[in-house]
Amino acid sequence: MSHDVGQPITPEEIEGLFASPLAFRHVLLAVSGGADSTALMLLAAQWRSSRAEGPRLSVATVDHGLRPGSAEEAIRVADWARSLGLPHVTLPWVGVKPRTRIQETARGARYRLLVEHAEQIGAEALATGHHADDQAETVLMRLIRGSGPAGLAGMAPISMKGSIVHVRPLLAVEKTRLVATLSAAGHPWIEDPSNRSEAYGRNRLRRIMQALEPEGLSRARLTMMASRMARAEEALSAAASEAFRALVATSGEGSTIQPALWDQPSEIRLRVLVATIQSVSGGEKSVRLERAEQACRRLEGAFLRGEPVRATLGGCLVFLDSAGHVAVTREGARRRGSFRQA
């Protein structure tokens, strides 16, 4: 196991890293056996044993059954968990496995199994071993896809997975330091051969990052951009929420956005429109950013010309009248006629 040498995480750092789980009575640790999640389990156990009070910790391993030896690896993780005094369960992913988009589908199945298990055992939070290198890769991947500020903010330290709070205590820690921590403790981990396969996009992205780093696009720069984008996203989200409350009126048939929408900055106009569509549709269909931008530009042009226009987006019918009101109804409501403008 050859890795770049980093500095092990100190006991003083551990206390700060695990501040967020203190808010919960029971935390489920997702541990695959790789260096990242194994370090999470080791550090969490050390952190909890150093405290007189704190959350109960449990461990779960998802066995995707996608390669030989995965069941044996889950058994090894179970042994490590028990040696740390932590209860462990293996969650098998059963059923027909996909032939395409394997990693994406497996990720969805993994979180579904983990959230279901967390709910069953009464855990309020799920902790995963995502680290700074993961954050940098995520930001670069989303940059390539043309994501907006929310996507470029990367992974959040705390988010929601259904009814369960998802915490990432190690998100600011480089992987070399996690490996160094395990090595210093003499604790083994499992190397997943799929992490070296060129068949997976994220692995190819790692090679691209290695080529770009000498030009200045380092992991540190990418994570710094994510932090700055997160700040910008927080401000934009707050401004859009305030505009939504001020401008959107809801009736039994849909919602109306007042003409003052067009006085807002273009990003806020876009967000208010998308939020209104999601509110009316109940979030049944996702709204792609590119399509939302196209629809918003079309509405803006029609408003400047004083012309009414109709569009469909996210399962909704969007109608702009000549005065600048925007009416949003479910797409199926078009046969019942548009509702009276507020």
C-alpha positions, 0 to 999 in steps of 0.5 A, a space after each residue: 500500500 503505497 501512498 503519499 505521506 501526510 501527518 496523522 490527525 491529532 487528538 485536538 483536531 479530532 474534537 473539532 472534526 466531530 463537533 457536528 455529531 454532538 447534536 445527535 443521540 445516535 449516529 450511524 457510520 457508513 464504513 466500506 473498509 476503504 481508507 476514508 471510511 475506516 479512518 472515519 470509524 477509527 477516529 469516531 471511536 477514539 473521539 467517543 471513548 475520550 468523552 464521558 457523554 456523547 452519541 451512540 455510534 453504530 456501523 453499517 457496511 453496504 455489500 453491493 455484490 458487484 465484485 468477488 470478495 465483497 462479502 468477505 470485506 464486509 466481514 473484515 469491517 465487522 471484525 474491525 468495528 467489534 474490536 473498537 466496541 462498535 456494533 456492525 451490520 452488513 446491508 446487502 444490495 439484492 436484485 438485478 445489477 445494472 450494466 450501465 451507470 453502475 457507480 451512480 446506481 450503486 450510490 443511490 442504492 447505498 444511500 437508500 439502504 443506509 437511510 432505511 437502516 438508520 431509521 430502523 435503529 433510531 439513528 438521527 444522523 448518518 456519517 460518511 468519510 468524504 474528504 477534501 480530495 473527494 470535494 475537489 473531484 466533485 467540484 471539478 466534475 460539476 465545473 465540467 458539467 457547467 453547474 451553477 453556484 449550488 453545484 460548484 459549492 460541492 458537498 455540504 458538511 451537513 445536509 439531509 438524506 430523507 429524514 436523516 441528517 447526513 454529516 461529513 466530519 472529514 470534508 476538510 481533511 486531505 486523504 493523505 492525512 487519513 491514510 497517515 492516521 491509519 498507518 500510525 495506528 497500525 490499522 489496516 484498510 481495504 484497497 478497492 481495485 475499482 478505484 483504479 479502473 479507467 472504466 469509471 469517470 471519477 477515476 479518469 478525472 483523478 488523472 486529469 487533476 494530476 495533469 492540471 495541478 502543476 498549472 495551479 488547479 490544485 485540490 486546495 484551489 478547488 476546495 477553496 472555490 467550493 467554500 467561496 461558492 458555498 458562501 455565494 450560494 447561501 446569500 443567493 438562496 436567502 435573497 431568492 427566498 425573500 423575493 419568493 415570499 414577497 412576490 408569489 401568491 398561491 391559490 388552489 389552482 397554482 401560483 402567480 408571480 407579481 410583475 415586480 419579479 422583473 425588477 430583480 437581478 436575473 439570478 433571483 428571477 430564475 430562482 423564484 421561477 424555479 421555486 414557484 414551479 417546484 412548489 406548484 408541481 410538488 417537486 414531482 419533476 426536476 427542473 434542469 438548469 439549462 431548460 430553466 435558463 432558456 425559459 426565463 430568457 424567453 419570458 424576459 424577452 416577452 416581458 420587454 416587448 409587452 407580449 404574452 407568452 406560454 411555456 412548459 417547464 418542470 411539469 407546469 404551464 407557465 403563462 406571462 401576461 402583457 402586464 408582467 404577471 407570471 401564472 404557474 399551473 400544473 401542466 394538466 390544468 391547461 384544459 381547465 383554463 388559466 386562473 385569474 391573475 392576482 
